[in-house]
Structure formats: C-alpha cells, structure tokens
Amino acid sequence: MIEFFSQLISGILSIVSELGYLGIFIGTTIESSFIPFPSEIILIPAGALAAKGEMSITLIFLAGLAGSLIGAWINYFLALFLGRATIDFLISKYGKFCLITKEKLQRSDKYFNKHGEITTFVARLIPVVRQLISLPAGFARMNFWKFSFYTGIGAGIWTAILIGIGYFFGSEISSEFKLIITSILLVISLIVILIYKLRKRN
C-alpha cells in the first residue's frame, strides 16, 4: 500500500510539474477531494518559483484556491446526493486506496456536529480533517453558498500560507518548521471557534 501511494504521488507530481498552473489546479483539486495528496508539495515549491520570477504568485494563488474549492465541492455533492450509507459502503470497500477510514470520517462528523458550520472554515487549516470536512457538510445539507464562502476563506488562507512559505523560505522546509506552522494554525483555529461560539451564544 505504501509503495502504491508513493507511486501515485510521484505520478501526480510529474503531471503537475509539466502542466504549470493547470497542474497546480489539478493537484489541489485532488488534495481537497478524496485522495490525500499533500498540497504542501505543490504550493511551497511553486512559491519558491514565484520568488525567482519564474511563476506569477497571483496565478499560483488563484489556481490553488480554485482547485481547493472544486475538490471540496466534489466531496460535498457526493455526500449530499449519495448519502451516509452509500459513502460508508464506498469507504469500507475502497477507502484503503485513498487512506480514508470510517474512523476518520466519524472524527470529522463529531468535529462538524460539535462546532457547527464554522468548521468548514476552520478545518481547512487542520491536517487530516481538512480533506474530509466537506462530507459532514454535505450530509447535513449545509447551505451551498455558505459552505463555499467558509471553505473559500479557509482554503485561501491555507493556500496563501503555503505559497508564502515557499516564497520567503524556499522549497526545502524542515519538519520542525512545518510542525511550528501547524501548531500556530491549530491555535488560530481554536480561537476562531471560541469567538464564533461566544458570538452565537450572545
């Protein structure tokens, strides 16, 4: 399974590098839908290329944001039209090929049910949950335009952060630095949820 996944990543990367902005769009669409393809390995190097003047930082951002939205819409509509039972069946049958399990989906369900619609924004900043949060939104029949608005803001922030890392620090980022960035994003997410809860209560 690990070898298959590595080959899949390598294949996607080669396509992305050949297609430029279209490749960035395709890669982030895949990452945001049902294949756990890390957007970091696309957007950070793209940011580094922008710093060298070889790509437009604006077009990188727009391609990444559009791909993230399309990928989220795919999951949202799959959940909306197929329903929970069908999605559970598909995950039990084919989830191993995408590294998706019922347990991961259940965690996303609990996260969505506990914190409400704001999670479609916050979850875009959190690894693992980011990919699956669109499914509970579809199950709950969340308003499409509200879902798109929250998802777009969260995806835009995440895309800008990754491009900025590549632009200012280059494509070779240490795992320690990535951990620091992830920790900061988690803290920001918790603050956003707290503010949202307090405002909703008042």
TORROVO-521618 format. One record per residue (C-alpha): x, y, z; residue in one letter. Coordinates in steps of 0.2 Angstrom, whole numbers, plus 5000, padded with zeros to 4 digits. Layout:
TORROVO-521618
XYZA...
This chain:
TORROVO-521618
500050005000M501450125004I502350084988E500750114978F500450284987F502250334984S502050294965Q500350384965L501150544972I502650534960S501450514946G500450664951I501950774954L502650744937S501050794929I500850944940V502651004936S502350984917E500651074917L501151234927G499651324933Y498451194927L499451064936G499351174952I497451174950F497350994946I498450944961G497451054974T495850984967T496450804970I497150854988E495450944993S494350794987S494550614992F496450574988I497650635002P498850714991F499850845001P499651024994S501251075003E502250984990I501451084976I501251254983L502851284993I503951244978P502851354967A503051494980G504951474978A504751484959L503751644961A505251714972A506351684957K505151764945G504851604936E502951604940M501651734945S501151724963I499451794959T499051654947L499851524959I498651584972F497051584961L497451414954A497751344971G496151424978L495051364963A495751184965G495351184983S493551244981L493251124966I493950974977G492851024992A491351044981W491650864974I491550794992N490150904997Y489050844982F489550664984L488950675002A487350774998L486750654984F487450484989L487050495007G487950425023R487550245020A488250245002T489850345007I490150225022D490050075010F491250154997L492450195011I492350015018S492649955000K493950074993Y494450195007G496150105009K496650164992F496450344997C496950315016L495250355021I494350255035T492650265044K493550315060E494250475051K492550515044L491750495061Q493050615069R492650745055S490750715059D491050745078K492050895074Y490650965062F489250925074N490150995089K490751165082H489451195068G489651275051E491151375055I492151215055T492151215036T493251375038F494251315052V494551135046A495451205030R496851245042L496951075051I497850925043P496850765040V495150855045V495450975030R495150845017Q493550765025L492650905032I491650935016S490750765018L489850805035P489350975027A488550885013G487750755025F487050905035A486450985019R487351145024M486851295013N487951284997F488451464996W488851475015K489851315013F490851394998S491151555007F491851475023Y492851345013T493551485001G494151595016I494951445024G495751375008A496351545003G497251575020I498051395019W498551425001T499251595004A500251525019I501051385009L501451504995I502251625007G503251495015I504051444998G504251624993Y505151685008F506051525014F506251414999G505651244995S506751155007E505751165024I506251075039S504950965048S505251065064E504651225054F503151135047K502651075065L502851255071I501651325057I500451185060T500451225079S500151405076I498651365064L497851255077L497951395090V497151515077I495851385074S495351365092L495251555094I494151565079V492951435086I492951515103L492551685096I491151605085Y490451515100K490351665111L489551775097R488251635094K487851625112R487651815114N
